[in-house]
Amino acid sequence: MILAFLIAIPSGAFTAGVLALILPTLSLLGLSPIGMGFIAISTAFGTQISPVQINVAALSDTFKKDIMWVVKSNLKFMVSGLVILIIISFVAA
C-alpha cells in the first residue's frame, strides 16, 4: 500500500491507468479483493498530494492558492489517512 501511495504521487491523473495494469496482476498473484481495495484507496490518497492531479489544480484555482499550497495542506491528511488505512488492513485482512 505504501508503494501504491508513492507511485500515485508522480502519476497523478494517470493513476487509473496504473491501477488497470497493477490490479489484474495482483489478482493473478492471489491477492484478496479486500487487499486490492486497500491498494486502490491508498493510491487515491497518493493522488491527492500530486501536483499534476486535476483535482488539486481545480482546488488551487477555486481557492486562488498556489498548487503547492494545496499539496502541503493535503499532505498531513493523506498521510494520516494512509496510516489509518494500514492499521485497518491488519485488522480486516
C-alpha positions as CSV (number, residue, x, y, z in Angstrom):
1,M,0.0,0.0,0.0
2,I,2.9,2.3,0.7
3,L,4.4,1.6,-2.7
4,A,1.0,2.3,-4.4
5,F,0.7,5.6,-2.4
6,L,4.2,6.7,-3.6
7,I,3.6,5.6,-7.2
8,A,0.4,7.7,-7.3
9,I,2.2,11.0,-6.5
10,P,4.1,11.4,-9.7
11,S,1.5,9.6,-11.9
12,G,-1.4,11.9,-10.8
13,A,-4.2,11.8,-13.4
14,F,-2.8,8.5,-14.9
15,T,-3.4,6.6,-11.7
16,A,-6.5,4.9,-13.1
17,G,-4.3,3.5,-15.9
18,V,-1.7,2.4,-13.5
19,L,-4.4,0.6,-11.4
20,A,-5.7,-1.0,-14.5
21,L,-2.3,-2.6,-15.1
22,I,-1.5,-3.4,-11.4
23,L,-4.7,-4.8,-10.0
24,P,-5.2,-7.7,-12.5
25,T,-1.6,-8.7,-11.9
26,L,-2.1,-8.7,-8.2
27,S,-5.3,-10.7,-8.6
28,L,-3.3,-13.4,-10.5
29,L,-0.8,-13.4,-7.7
30,G,-3.6,-14.3,-5.3
31,L,-4.3,-11.0,-3.6
32,S,-7.7,-10.9,-2.0
33,P,-10.3,-8.4,-3.2
34,I,-10.2,-6.6,0.1
35,G,-6.4,-6.2,-0.3
36,M,-6.9,-4.8,-3.8
37,G,-9.4,-2.4,-2.4
38,F,-6.9,-1.2,0.2
39,I,-4.3,-0.7,-2.5
40,A,-6.8,1.3,-4.6
41,I,-7.7,3.5,-1.6
42,S,-4.0,4.1,-0.8
43,T,-3.4,5.1,-4.4
44,A,-6.3,7.5,-4.2
45,F,-4.7,9.1,-1.2
46,G,-1.5,9.5,-3.1
47,T,-3.2,11.3,-6.0
48,Q,-4.4,14.0,-3.6
49,I,-0.9,15.2,-2.9
50,S,0.2,15.0,-6.6
51,P,0.8,18.4,-8.1
52,V,-0.2,17.1,-11.5
53,Q,-3.6,15.8,-10.4
54,I,-6.6,17.6,-11.9
55,N,-8.4,17.8,-8.6
56,V,-5.5,19.5,-6.9
57,A,-5.3,22.0,-9.8
58,A,-9.1,22.7,-9.5
59,L,-8.8,23.3,-5.8
60,S,-5.9,25.6,-6.4
61,D,-7.8,27.6,-8.9
62,T,-11.0,27.7,-6.9
63,F,-9.3,28.9,-3.7
64,K,-6.9,31.2,-5.6
65,K,-3.9,29.5,-4.0
66,D,-0.7,28.0,-5.3
67,I,-0.8,24.3,-6.3
68,M,2.0,23.5,-3.8
69,W,-0.1,25.2,-1.0
70,V,-2.9,22.7,-1.7
71,V,-0.4,19.8,-1.8
72,K,1.1,20.8,1.5
73,S,-2.3,21.3,3.0
74,N,-3.5,17.9,1.9
75,L,-0.2,16.1,2.9
76,K,-0.9,15.8,6.6
77,F,-4.5,14.4,6.0
78,M,-3.5,12.0,3.3
79,V,-0.5,10.6,5.2
80,S,-2.7,10.3,8.3
81,G,-5.4,8.5,6.2
82,L,-2.7,6.1,4.9
83,V,-1.5,5.2,8.4
84,I,-5.1,4.6,9.5
85,L,-5.7,2.5,6.3
86,I,-2.7,0.4,7.0
87,I,-3.9,-0.2,10.6
88,I,-7.3,-1.2,9.3
89,S,-5.8,-3.5,6.8
90,F,-4.1,-5.5,9.5
91,V,-7.4,-5.9,11.4
92,A,-9.6,-6.6,8.3
93,A,-7.3,-8.9,6.4
